[in-house]
Amino acid sequence: MDSMKFKALTTAVKLGSLTNAASSLGYTQAGLTHMMNRLEHEIGFSLLKRDKYGVHLTDEGEKLMPHIENFLNAADDLEYEIEALREHRIHTIKIASYSSIISYWLPSVIKEFKRNHPNVTIEISDESADDIYPLVTEGKADLGFVSKREDSGCCWIHLKNDPLVAVVPSDYDVSIHDGRMKITDFGGAQFLMPSMGFDYDIMNVLNKYNVKPRITRTSVSDSAVISMVAHGLGLSIMSELIVCENAQDVRILGLYPDEYRDLGIIYTQNASRTAKEFAECAKKYIAED
């Protein structure tokens, strides 16, 4: 039942007058009287009796009053918790992102954003693309920094094209085309597929050129994959953002033809204004990077 009707009832009993209660609550006397009549109709019996001294509880009203007060206290507690959670949501941004973006972009973006939003808390989780999309669509993350996938159902903000590169052992004999490695040269080669959902972007490229390497899937970090390549266990394709500080004892070559992953931000229409402001801040900062 509507807690406002019960609040009006308790106010009328406390003040002993429907007129005074209406004035206190901002209603007309006719409006408050109608509200009390509807409440009694919903319950099925009278709660108030009226005489020349004002309004008083009926016997049934007296019996219900302790429960009504408990109900109103519970309603107040509920409203308080809802408001607290709403404020927390407004002042907290939950971000799901690739580890490479967390390392190379987000610290500077957060620093810039905090200049104008010092009281906003930023919570970050390191996730794969396979996890980021459902986290955002299910409302468990406000923003997702991820490579683009078609038909995701999310709003999209493009940030930057991240070039894909070949990662090969330093002594690997590869034919170079204009300083780059042909994508077709991966055909039949032992290939180490990075983990964390990166296979979506890589497989799109391999399928685009109908290239079929002998794929070994991994569940290790990017640096571990690079180390495996360095030890001659296979070749790989990664992005410049990943290998820029991890390329030890390996050779990094551009791909021919050029390919890249489209990095950006996903969010839903229900994202808070603060989250959307963070996304715009990231877009501006990364575009200037």
Salt bridges, closest charged atoms under 4 A:
ASP2 OD2 - LYS5 NZ 3.86
GLU42 OE2 - LYS5 NZ 3.66
ASP51 OD1 - HIS56 NE2 3.34
GLU83 OE1 - ARG86 NH1 2.49
GLU87 OE1 - HIS91 ND1 3.66
GLU112 OE1 - ARG115 NE 3.02
ASP130 OD1 - ARG149 NH2 3.02
GLU138 OE1 - LYS140 NZ 3.44
ASP142 OD1 - ARG89 NH1 3.45
ASP162 OD2 - ARG261 NE 2.95
ASP178 OD2 - ARG180 NH2 3.57
ASP199 OD2 - ARG217 NH1 3.10
ASP258 OD1 - ARG180 NH1 2.61
GLU259 OE2 - LYS208 NZ 2.85
ASP262 OD1 - HIS158 ND1 2.59
GLU277 OE1 - HIS117 NE2 2.83
GLU277 OE2 - ARG273 NH1 3.03
GLU288 OE2 - LYS284 NZ 3.16
